Amino acid sequence: MIIVDTEKTDKIQLILDGVSVYSETSAALNVRQADKAFITLADGTENSLTNGGSLYVNASGDGLNANGNLTISGGYTVVCGPTQGDTATLDYESSGVITGGTFIGTGAAGMAQTFSDSEQGVIAVSAGSCAAGTAITLTDAKGNTIISYSPGVSFSVVILSSPEIIKGQPYTITVGSASGSFEAA
């Protein structure tokens, strides 16, 4: 496990150069405290963090940012933010793929991206201007709750994915008092 635990005002940059970190019981990379943590992959290297637990990101800039490919293959990932500007919950250059795990992302709509490909269903919607604490609930056609979450920061976009979300099936997403039905991509 890599642990970053600095002062709240510190900006940290980690450069991964052929790193393979696996943690079965927690996050492979745990940023406990920092103003910002930048993870850079050295050119021409393959790196692996294997997200076997939960990852929570409260972002003032891009939430998850990859200057190449972004892949989520398991675990429980929550990204809250950014709340404004030309930043996004997901920001990738080549591809953003989810093959497993649960993903809950909320943030600003300015440069919003969703996953470019997935092995499980993805629901991505523009929700208007929502205050921190606004409840988000995703239910299937039978009314079963798949995901329920209340972000701690304001948001305009919601991105949800889970093994329980099946591509091509209808789901209802409720954000605060507004509700709509969508087919999972």
C-alpha positions as CSV (number, residue, x, y, z in Angstrom):
1,M,0.0,0.0,0.0
2,I,1.1,3.5,-0.8
3,I,0.0,6.0,1.9
4,V,0.1,9.8,1.4
5,D,-0.5,11.7,4.7
6,T,0.7,15.3,4.6
7,E,-0.4,18.7,5.7
8,K,-3.8,19.9,4.2
9,T,-1.9,22.6,2.2
10,D,0.7,20.2,0.6
11,K,0.6,19.4,-3.1
12,I,2.1,16.0,-3.7
13,Q,3.3,14.4,-7.0
14,L,3.9,10.7,-7.2
15,I,5.7,9.4,-10.3
16,L,5.0,5.7,-10.8
17,D,7.7,3.9,-12.9
18,G,6.9,0.2,-13.3
19,V,5.0,-0.1,-10.1
20,S,2.7,-3.0,-9.2
21,V,0.9,-2.5,-5.8
22,Y,-1.8,-5.0,-4.7
23,S,-3.8,-4.7,-1.5
24,E,-6.5,-7.2,-0.8
25,T,-7.9,-5.4,2.3
26,S,-7.7,-1.7,1.4
27,A,-6.9,0.8,-1.3
28,A,-3.5,0.2,-3.0
29,L,-3.0,4.0,-3.0
30,N,-4.5,5.8,0.1
31,V,-4.4,9.6,0.1
32,R,-5.3,10.3,3.7
33,Q,-4.6,14.0,3.6
34,A,-3.2,16.5,1.1
35,D,-4.3,19.6,-0.8
36,K,-3.8,17.8,-4.1
37,A,-2.2,14.6,-5.1
38,F,-1.0,14.2,-8.7
39,I,-0.2,10.7,-9.9
40,T,2.0,10.6,-13.0
41,L,3.0,7.5,-14.9
42,A,6.5,7.5,-16.3
43,D,6.6,7.3,-20.1
44,G,6.7,3.8,-21.6
45,T,5.9,2.1,-18.3
46,E,3.1,-0.1,-17.2
47,N,1.8,0.4,-13.6
48,S,-0.9,-1.3,-11.6
49,L,-2.7,-0.4,-8.5
50,T,-5.0,-3.2,-7.6
51,N,-8.6,0.2,-6.3
52,G,-9.6,-4.2,-3.6
53,G,-11.4,-1.9,-1.3
54,S,-12.9,1.5,-1.4
55,L,-11.7,4.7,-3.0
56,Y,-13.2,8.1,-2.1
57,V,-12.1,11.2,-3.9
58,N,-13.2,14.7,-2.9
59,A,-11.9,16.7,-5.9
60,S,-11.4,20.4,-6.3
61,G,-9.8,19.7,-9.7
62,D,-10.2,16.6,-11.9
63,G,-11.4,13.7,-9.9
64,L,-9.7,10.8,-11.7
65,N,-7.4,12.0,-14.4
66,A,-5.4,9.8,-16.8
67,N,-3.3,11.2,-19.6
68,G,-3.8,7.9,-21.4
69,N,-6.2,5.0,-20.4
70,L,-8.3,4.9,-17.3
71,T,-9.5,1.4,-16.2
72,I,-11.6,0.5,-13.2
73,S,-11.9,-3.2,-12.7
74,G,-13.3,-3.7,-9.2
75,G,-13.8,-2.2,-5.7
76,Y,-16.1,0.7,-4.7
77,T,-15.1,4.1,-6.1
78,V,-16.8,7.4,-5.2
79,V,-15.6,10.6,-6.8
80,C,-17.3,13.9,-5.6
81,G,-16.3,16.9,-7.5
82,P,-15.1,19.1,-9.0
83,T,-17.9,21.6,-8.5
84,Q,-17.0,24.1,-11.2
85,G,-14.6,25.2,-13.9
86,D,-13.0,23.4,-16.7
87,T,-12.4,20.2,-14.8
88,A,-14.3,16.9,-14.6
89,T,-15.1,13.9,-12.4
90,L,-13.5,11.6,-15.1
91,D,-10.8,13.0,-17.3
92,Y,-8.9,10.7,-19.7
93,E,-7.1,11.2,-23.0
94,S,-7.5,7.8,-24.8
95,S,-10.2,5.7,-23.0
96,G,-12.1,5.3,-19.8
97,V,-13.3,1.7,-19.2
98,I,-15.1,0.1,-16.3
99,T,-15.1,-3.7,-16.2
100,G,-16.2,-4.3,-12.6
101,G,-16.9,-2.7,-9.3
102,T,-19.2,0.1,-8.3
103,F,-18.6,3.6,-9.4
104,I,-20.5,6.7,-8.2
105,G,-19.3,10.0,-9.6
106,T,-20.7,13.5,-9.3
107,G,-19.4,16.8,-10.4
108,A,-19.5,19.9,-12.7
109,A,-20.9,19.7,-16.2
110,G,-18.3,22.0,-17.9
111,M,-16.0,19.2,-19.2
112,A,-18.0,16.1,-18.2
113,Q,-16.9,12.7,-19.6
114,T,-18.4,9.3,-18.9
115,F,-16.9,5.9,-19.6
116,S,-16.0,5.3,-23.2
117,D,-16.6,1.5,-22.9
118,S,-17.9,-0.8,-20.2
119,E,-18.6,-4.5,-19.5
120,Q,-21.4,-3.5,-17.2
121,G,-24.1,-0.9,-17.5
122,V,-23.4,2.8,-17.0
123,I,-25.9,5.6,-16.3
124,A,-24.7,9.2,-16.9
125,V,-27.1,12.1,-16.6
126,S,-27.0,15.9,-16.4
127,A,-29.0,16.7,-13.2
128,G,-29.1,20.5,-13.3
129,S,-27.7,22.4,-10.3
130,C,-27.9,20.3,-7.2
131,A,-26.8,21.2,-3.6
132,A,-24.5,19.2,-1.4
133,G,-26.4,16.4,0.3
134,T,-29.0,16.0,-2.5
135,A,-30.0,12.3,-2.5
136,I,-29.3,10.2,-5.6
137,T,-31.2,6.9,-6.0
138,L,-31.0,4.4,-8.9
139,T,-33.7,1.7,-9.1
140,D,-34.4,-1.1,-11.5
141,A,-37.6,-1.8,-13.4
142,K,-39.0,-3.7,-10.4
143,G,-38.3,-0.8,-8.0
144,N,-35.2,-2.4,-6.3
145,T,-32.6,0.1,-5.2
146,I,-29.3,-0.5,-7.0
147,I,-27.4,2.6,-5.8
148,S,-28.2,5.3,-3.2
149,Y,-25.8,8.1,-2.3
150,S,-25.8,11.7,-1.1
151,P,-22.7,13.6,-2.2
152,G,-21.1,16.0,0.2
153,V,-20.5,18.7,-2.5
154,S,-22.7,20.4,-5.0
155,F,-23.0,18.7,-8.5
156,S,-24.5,18.9,-12.0
157,V,-23.6,15.5,-13.4
158,V,-24.1,12.0,-12.1
159,I,-22.2,8.9,-13.4
160,L,-23.2,5.5,-12.0
161,S,-22.0,2.0,-12.8
162,S,-22.3,-1.4,-11.0
163,P,-22.3,-5.1,-11.9
164,E,-26.1,-4.9,-11.1
165,I,-26.7,-2.4,-13.9
166,I,-27.3,-4.3,-17.2
167,K,-26.6,-2.7,-20.5
168,G,-29.8,-2.0,-22.5
169,Q,-32.1,-2.4,-19.4
170,P,-34.3,0.5,-18.1
171,Y,-33.5,2.2,-14.8
172,T,-35.0,5.2,-12.9
173,I,-32.7,7.7,-11.4
174,T,-34.0,10.1,-8.8
175,V,-32.0,13.2,-7.9
176,G,-33.7,15.2,-5.1
177,S,-37.3,15.5,-6.2
178,A,-36.6,15.0,-10.0
179,S,-36.9,11.6,-11.6
180,G,-36.3,10.1,-15.0
181,S,-36.0,6.8,-16.8
182,F,-32.9,5.9,-18.8
183,E,-31.5,2.8,-20.6
184,A,-28.1,1.7,-19.3
185,A,-25.3,2.2,-21.9
